[in-house]
Amino acid sequence: MRAPEPPRTPSQQSQRGLDWFIFFLADVQTGFGPFIAVYLTTQKWTQVEIGLVLSVGGIIGLIGQMPGGAIVDAAKDERKVAGAAVAAIGLAALAYATLPVFPIVMAAATLHAVASCVLGPSIAAISLGLVGRYAIGERLGRNARCASLGNGVAAAVMGTAGYLLSSRSVFFVTCLLVIPTLIALSRIRGHEIDSAQAHGATRADAAPRFRVSDLVKLLRQRPLLVFAGAMLMLQLANAAMLPLMASAVTSRSSDSAPALIAFCIVVPQAIVALFSPRVGRWAQSIGRKPLLFAGFGALAIRGVLFSTVTDPYLLVAVQLFDGITAAVFAVLVPLIIADVAFGSGHFSFAQGVVGTAGGIGASMSNVVAGLVADKFGSHAAFLGLASVAALGLLLVWLLMPETRRVEPDKA
């Protein structure tokens, strides 16, 4: 019988280095959100040109999920992959700020999308390699809290910079934030990361040899395919919900819409920051499936409430359910993938599989919801999105096994 793996005990320096890396990385990534459209509009770009740049970035981000995961699996040092990706994003931000002409901006959007495809898997791999599979739930909860705080702080800082200085300044701030991001990454001690575990292998001598047959075997695992299908339904139900609500609110009261949407974004981030570490602990104590039910259930309830509630204050309150869903899945997506893929040596590739499924769902969501809203009204569109969330819950209930692993001395 194989001896149980020893517990991972990373230093506080490495743990805090990872905290700050995720915090600053969230700051850096925030600069590539809606600020791109605002900035390019000020540079006299047409909406067609802006849409083309955003679409190309989105398409590359979708098709690059699995190759990005494979790159992380094949890497000997996940920190170097993450550092190169962060530097590439800084270069992209500098290109946006200094040369906003079509070929350069298109290249920058491509570079940012490619780099983002390896960053998510790199963070999860570093986390798994640091703490091991039995403590990964709590670590992922901590990751989600740091990312949520980073997003909130960055939105405030960059919004202020854009207002007081110019929309161009947002990208200079993004570029400068690369420096503390890389410093934080350097604080993670490389020798404390178990490379085999980071790749999802059980032993050092089981580190993966990259073979197509191994990937095919992983893709045949029923729990991974079921979970990928569930994530497709999650994003299909979720991605269009806030934009659809924003459109409905703007049609009723355009003056108060910006402030209302801002509150609707902040409230879920606060819930994620408060509860995601607890989600990681609950996932290990009560299992994954009850929390999956809670996440899908909260999304379905949110859709039903959006279809009936019109009071702006109540709409903000409804966003509490978005916070529940976000807190649950920020932790459970990489956690369940680690459960299912551990032992294969292709943890990051499995993340790419699930990420691709979620990306397909998100790309379909706005189109489908928009068509339904135009033909039958926003009430029907919200109920349709809620129904998709309910189908996701049903899929998990009927087909998804419980994937929690119990530590040997606690079994």
C-alpha positions in Angstrom: 0.0 0.0 0.0 1.3 3.5 -0.9 2.2 5.6 2.1 -0.1 8.7 2.5 1.5 11.9 1.3 3.0 14.0 4.1 1.1 17.2 5.1 2.2 20.4 3.4 3.3 23.1 5.8 4.3 26.2 3.8 5.8 29.2 5.6 3.8 32.3 6.4 6.1 34.1 3.9 4.9 31.9 1.0 1.3 32.0 2.1 1.3 35.8 2.4 3.2 36.1 -0.8 0.5 34.2 -2.6 -2.2 36.4 -0.9 -0.6 39.6 -2.1 0.2 38.2 -5.6 -3.5 37.4 -6.1 -4.6 40.8 -4.7 -2.3 42.8 -7.0 -3.0 40.5 -9.9 -6.7 41.3 -9.5 -5.8 45.0 -9.5 -3.9 44.5 -12.8 -6.7 42.5 -14.5 -9.3 45.1 -13.5 -7.6 47.6 -15.8 -8.7 45.5 -18.8 -12.4 45.5 -18.0 -14.8 48.2 -19.2 -12.0 50.7 -19.2 -10.9 49.5 -22.6 -14.1 50.5 -24.3 -14.1 53.9 -22.5 -10.5 54.6 -23.5 -10.8 53.6 -27.1 -13.9 55.6 -27.4 -12.0 58.7 -26.3 -9.4 57.9 -29.0 -12.1 58.2 -31.7 -12.4 54.5 -32.3 -15.7 53.3 -33.8 -17.9 50.8 -32.0 -17.2 48.2 -34.7 -13.5 48.5 -34.1 -13.9 48.3 -30.3 -16.2 45.3 -30.6 -13.7 43.6 -32.9 -10.8 44.0 -30.4 -13.0 42.8 -27.5 -14.3 39.9 -29.6 -10.8 38.7 -30.6 -9.7 38.8 -27.0 -12.7 36.8 -25.9 -12.3 34.2 -28.6 -8.6 33.7 -27.9 -9.4 33.6 -24.2 -11.9 30.8 -24.9 -9.8 28.6 -27.2 -6.7 29.1 -25.2 -8.0 27.6 -22.0 -6.9 24.0 -22.6 -3.6 24.8 -24.2 -2.9 27.2 -21.4 -3.6 24.5 -18.8 -1.3 22.1 -20.7 1.5 24.7 -20.7 1.2 25.0 -16.9 1.2 21.2 -16.5 4.3 20.9 -18.6 6.2 23.6 -16.7 8.8 22.8 -14.2 8.3 26.1 -12.3 4.8 27.5 -12.2 6.1 30.7 -10.7 8.1 31.5 -13.8 5.0 30.9 -16.0 3.0 33.2 -13.8 5.7 35.8 -13.8 6.1 35.8 -17.6 2.3 36.1 -18.0 2.1 39.1 -15.6 5.0 40.8 -17.4 3.1 40.2 -20.7 0.0 41.8 -19.3 2.1 44.8 -18.2 3.5 45.1 -21.7 0.0 45.0 -23.2 -1.2 47.8 -20.8 1.8 49.9 -21.9 0.9 49.3 -25.5 -2.7 50.4 -25.0 -1.5 53.6 -23.3 1.2 54.6 -25.7 0.2 53.4 -29.1 -3.6 53.2 -29.4 -3.5 52.3 -33.1 -5.4 49.3 -34.5 -2.5 46.8 -35.1 -0.9 47.5 -31.8 -4.1 47.4 -29.8 -5.1 44.1 -31.5 -1.7 42.6 -30.6 -2.0 43.9 -27.1 -5.5 42.3 -26.7 -4.1 39.0 -28.0 -1.1 39.1 -25.7 -3.4 39.8 -22.7 -5.8 37.0 -23.6 -3.0 34.5 -24.0 -1.4 35.5 -20.7 -4.7 35.3 -18.9 -5.1 31.7 -20.1 -2.1 30.5 -18.0 -2.6 32.8 -15.0 -5.6 31.1 -13.5 -4.2 27.5 -13.8 -0.8 28.8 -12.5 -2.4 30.2 -9.3 -4.4 27.0 -8.7 -1.3 24.9 -9.3 0.9 27.0 -7.0 -1.8 26.8 -4.3 -2.1 23.0 -4.6 1.6 22.5 -4.6 2.0 24.7 -1.5 -0.7 23.2 0.8 -1.6 19.8 -0.7 -4.9 18.4 -1.7 -6.4 18.1 1.9 -5.9 21.8 2.7 -6.6 23.1 -0.8 -10.2 24.0 0.0 -9.4 26.6 2.7 -6.5 27.9 0.5 -8.8 28.5 -2.4 -11.2 30.3 -0.2 -8.4 32.6 0.9 -7.5 33.1 -2.8 -11.1 34.2 -3.6 -11.1 36.7 -0.7 -7.8 38.3 -1.9 -9.1 38.5 -5.5 -12.4 40.0 -4.4 -10.6 42.7 -2.3 -8.2 43.4 -5.1 -11.0 43.8 -7.6 -12.8 46.3 -5.3 -9.8 48.4 -4.5 -8.7 48.4 -8.1 -12.1 49.5 -9.4 -12.0 52.5 -7.0 -8.4 53.5 -7.7 -8.7 53.2 -11.5 -12.1 54.9 -11.6 -10.6 57.8 -9.6 -7.5 57.9 -11.9 -9.7 57.9 -14.9 -11.9 60.7 -13.5 -9.2 63.0 -12.2 -6.6 62.4 -14.9 -7.7 60.6 -18.0 -8.8 57.2 -19.3 -5.3 56.7 -20.6 -3.9 56.9 -17.0 -5.8 53.6 -16.1 -3.3 51.7 -18.3 -0.3 53.4 -16.9 -1.6 52.5 -13.4 -2.1 48.9 -14.6 1.5 48.8 -15.9 2.9 50.2 -12.6 0.9 47.6 -10.6 2.9 44.8 -12.3 5.9 45.7 -10.1 4.3 44.9 -6.7 2.6 41.9 -8.3 6.0 40.4 -9.3 7.5 41.3 -6.0 4.7 39.4 -4.2 5.3 36.4 -6.5 9.0 36.4 -5.6 8.1 36.0 -1.9 6.6 32.6 -2.6 9.4 30.1 -1.9 9.9 27.8 -4.8 11.2 24.9 -2.7 8.0 24.8 -0.7 5.9 24.1 -3.9 5.6 20.3 -4.4 5.8 20.3 -8.2 4.2 16.8 -8.6 1.2 17.8 -6.5 1.0 21.2 -8.3 0.4 19.2 -11.5 -2.0 16.8 -9.8 0.4 13.9 -9.6 0.6 11.8 -6.4 4.3 11.3 -6.3 7.4 13.0 -7.7 8.1 10.1 -10.0 4.6 10.4 -11.3 5.2 13.8 -12.8 3.5 13.8 -16.1 5.0 12.9 -19.4 2.9 14.8 -21.8 1.0 12.2 -23.8 -2.1 12.5 -25.8 -3.4 9.2 -24.5 -3.2 10.5 -20.9 -5.3 13.5 -21.9 -7.9 11.3 -23.7 -8.1 9.2 -20.5 -8.8 12.3 -18.4 -11.4 13.5 -20.8 -13.3 10.2 -20.5 -13.7 10.7 -16.7 -17.5 11.0 -16.2 -17.3 13.4 -13.1 -15.1 15.8 -15.1 -17.5 15.8 -18.0 -20.6 16.2 -15.8 -19.0 19.1 -13.9 -18.0 20.8 -17.2 -21.6 20.5 -18.3 -22.8 22.0 -15.0 -20.3 24.9 -15.4 -21.7 25.5 -19.0 -25.2 25.7 -17.5 -24.0 28.0 -14.7 -22.4 30.5 -17.1 -25.3 30.2 -19.5 -27.6 31.2 -16.7 -25.4 33.8 -15.0 -23.4 35.8 -17.5 -26.4 37.7 -19.0 -28.3 38.2 -15.7 -26.6 41.5 -14.6 -26.4 43.1 -18.1 -30.0 42.2 -18.7 -31.0 43.8 -15.4 -28.9 46.8 -16.2 -30.6 47.3 -19.5 -34.1 47.0 -17.8 -33.2 49.5 -15.1 -31.7 52.0 -17.6 -34.9 51.9 -19.7 -36.9 52.8 -16.6 -34.5 55.4 -15.1 -31.3 56.2 -16.9 -30.1 58.8 -14.3 -29.9 56.4 -11.4 -28.7 53.4 -13.4 -24.9 53.9 -13.1 -25.0 54.2 -9.3 -27.4 51.3 -9.0 -25.2 49.0 -11.2 -22.1 50.0 -9.2 -23.8 48.9 -6.0 -24.9 45.7 -7.7 -21.3 44.9 -8.5 -19.9 45.9 -5.1 -22.4 43.8 -3.0 -21.4 40.4 -4.4 -17.7 41.2 -4.1 -18.2 42.0 -0.4 -20.0 38.7 0.1 -17.2 36.8 -1.6 -14.6 38.5 0.6 -16.5 37.7 3.7 -17.6 34.1 3.1 -15.3 32.4 0.6 -12.8 31.2 3.3 -15.7 29.6 5.1 -16.9 28.0 1.9 -13.5 26.3 1.7 -13.8 24.9 5.2 -17.4 23.8 4.7 -16.5 22.0 1.5 -14.2 19.8 3.5 -16.5 19.3 6.4 -19.9 18.7 4.7 -18.8 17.9 1.2 -19.0 19.6 -2.2 -22.5 18.7 -3.4 -24.5 20.6 -0.7 -22.6 23.7 -1.6 -23.1 23.1 -5.3 -26.9 23.0 -4.6 -26.6 26.3 -2.7 -24.8 28.0 -5.5 -27.2 26.9 -8.3 -30.2 27.4 -6.0 -29.1 31.0 -5.2 -28.7 31.7 -9.0 -32.1 30.4 -9.8 -33.7 32.4 -7.0 -31.9 35.5 -8.2 -33.3 35.0 -11.7 -36.9 34.7 -10.4 -36.6 37.8 -8.2 -35.1 39.9 -11.1 -38.2 38.9 -13.1 -40.5 40.4 -10.5 -38.7 43.1 -8.5 -38.6 46.7 -9.7 -37.6 48.6 -6.6 -34.0 49.7 -7.0 -33.1 49.1 -3.3 -34.6 45.6 -3.5 -32.6 44.9 -6.7 -29.4 45.6 -4.8 -30.6 43.3 -2.1 -31.2 40.6 -4.7 -27.5 40.8 -5.6 -26.8 39.1 -2.2 -27.7 35.9 -4.0 -25.1 36.6 -6.7 -22.6 36.9 -3.8 -23.5 33.4 -2.6 -23.1 31.9 -6.1 -19.8 33.7 -6.6 -18.4 32.7 -3.3 -19.4 29.1 -3.8 -18.0 28.7 -7.3 -14.9 30.7 -6.8 -13.8 28.0 -4.4 -15.5 24.9 -5.7 -14.5 25.1 -9.4 -10.8 24.5 -8.8 -11.4 22.4 -5.7 -13.6 19.9 -7.5 -11.3 19.8 -10.5 -8.4 19.0 -8.1 -10.6 16.2 -6.6 -11.4 14.7 -10.0 -8.0 15.2 -11.8 -5.7 14.4 -8.9 -3.4 11.5 -9.8 -3.6 12.2 -13.5 -0.8 14.7 -13.5 -2.9 17.1 -15.6 -4.7 19.2 -13.1 -4.3 22.4 -15.1 -5.4 20.9 -18.4 -8.6 19.7 -16.5 -9.1 23.3 -15.4 -8.9 24.3 -19.1 -11.6 21.8 -20.0 -14.0 23.2 -17.4 -13.0 26.7 -18.2 -13.7 26.2 -21.9 -17.2 24.8 -21.1 -17.9 27.8 -18.9 -16.6 30.1 -21.6 -19.0 28.6 -24.1 -21.9 29.0 -21.8 -21.0 32.7 -21.1 -20.6 33.5 -24.8 -24.0 32.0 -25.5 -25.7 33.6 -22.5 -26.0 37.2 -23.7 -27.1 36.2 -27.2 -29.8 33.8 -26.1 -31.1 36.1 -23.3 -31.1 39.1 -25.6 -33.1 37.2 -28.2 -35.6 36.1 -25.6 -35.9 39.6 -24.1 -36.4 41.2 -27.5 -39.1 38.8 -28.5 -40.9 38.1 -25.1 -39.6 40.7 -22.7 -37.1 40.8 -19.9 -39.5 39.0 -17.5 -39.4 35.9 -19.7 -35.7 36.2 -20.2 -35.0 36.2 -16.4 -37.3 33.2 -15.9 -35.5 31.4 -18.7 -32.1 32.0 -17.1 -33.5 30.9 -13.8 -34.7 27.7 -15.5 -31.2 27.0 -16.8 -29.8 27.4 -13.3 -32.4 24.9 -12.1 -31.4 22.4 -14.8 -27.8 22.8 -13.7 -28.9 21.9 -10.1 -30.8 18.9 -11.4 -27.7 17.8 -13.4 -25.5 18.0 -10.3 -28.1 16.2 -8.1 -28.6 13.3 -10.6 -25.2 12.7 -12.1 -22.4 14.4 -10.1 -20.8 12.3 -7.5 -19.5 13.6 -4.2 -15.8 14.2 -4.8 -14.5 15.1 -1.3 -11.4 13.3 -0.3 -10.9 12.6 3.4 -7.4 12.9 4.9 -6.1 9.4 5.9 -5.8 10.1 9.6 -9.3 11.5 9.7 -11.0 8.8 7.7 
